[in-house]
Amino acid sequence: MTLQFKPPISVHFIWQPSDNDLVSPILETVLKYLTRDINKPFSRNLNIPLFFYSSASPSITPGDIPKSMPSGMSYSFSQV
């Protein structure tokens, strides 16, 4: 029997490439505080799985977004 690991929480970010200048500083900060520091492997950290999705067109949803995210948070970035 194979058990698939499901993290208790994960964070998904969705944005359009034309918003990279706006989104990049946010993603850098999130990466810094939520992921493991490879230079300090024994340090305490959250090590939350992060997933990134983008689409070339604002009218097309990225195709690789999971259909259900039972333990995930999703953040979408768009300019209004």
N, C-alpha and C positions, 0 to 999 in steps of 0.2 A: 504494500500500500504506500503510495506517494502522497505526502502532505505538502501542500503549497503554503509557503509562508505569507501571511497577510499582516503587514505592519499595523499597529494600533492607530496610527495616524500617518497621513501623507499630505503633501501640499502640491497642488497643480497650478501652474501659471500659464495663461493663454494670452497671446498678444499678436498684433500685426507687425511685420517687419518695418513698416514705415514709422512705427512708434519706438524703435530701438533706442533713440536718444533719450526718450522719456523713461523707458522701462529699465534700461541697463543699470543705472545707479541703484534702483530699487532691488533688482535681482542680485547685484553684488553684495548689498547689505544683508539680504536674506541668506545668501550662501555663507556669508561670514558667520552669522549667528546660529544658523540651524543645522549646518553640516559639520562633519568631522574635520579637524585640522590634520592633514596628512603629515605635517612637520612635527606634530605633538601627538603621536598615536595613543599615548596613555592618559591624555588629558580628559577631563570630564566634559561632555557636550551632549547635545540633544540627538544628533545624528538622525534627523527626520528625513525620510525619503522625499526628494523633490523631483517634480516632473515638469518639463517645459514643452509647450506646444505653440506653433506659429503657423500662419497661413499667408500665402502671397497676396491674397485678395481679401478685402474687408467683407465681402459678401459670401465667402466660402469658409465654413467651419473646418478646422484641421481634422483630417480623417482618422488620426491615430489616438484621439481622446477616448478613454475607456467609457463604455456605456453606463456603468454604475461605479460610484465611488463611495462605498458604505462608510469608510473611515477616513475619507479625504476632504480637504478643503480646496475650493477652487477660486482663483482670483483671475478676473479678466480685466485687461487694460485696454482702454480705448479713449481716443480724444473726442470730445463732444463739441 
